[in-house]
Amino acid sequence: MMLRRFWFPLDGHLGIGVTAETLEEATTLAEAAKRESWPNARPLGTPMQDVDIRNLDQKHVVPNIGPVAVRGVWYPRNNI
């Protein structure tokens, strides 16, 4: 299966970026990242699938993303 990029909006924060094979897998990874970074944040918003990173925040998100071509959370990049 192919990897896809997902962007989960997060009210009060920029959001969470994930690369995964399925929406279910991406949601699991995004929920874990939310608990780690913003445990008291509101629920994740409706994800954008196959997100083009050029359409994300150019001043903060894009300069601070991790690798988007491998499985995992690339924003926030807490694991790098």
C-alpha positions, 0 to 999 in steps of 0.5 A: 500500500502507498503512504499518504500525507494527512493534515489534522487541524487542531483548534487553537494550534496549527495542526498535526501532520502525519504520513501513513498508509490509511486514515485509520493509521494516521488518526491513531498516530495523530491522536498520540501526537496530540496527547503528547504535545497538547493533552488538553486540546480539543479533538482533532478536526477533519483531516485533509488527505493527500495534503500538499505541504506547500498549502500549509503555513509557510512561516512556521509549519513548513520550516519545521516539518520532519520527513514527510516521505516516511511513516510517522508524525512529521509535524510537530516533529517531537521525535527528531 
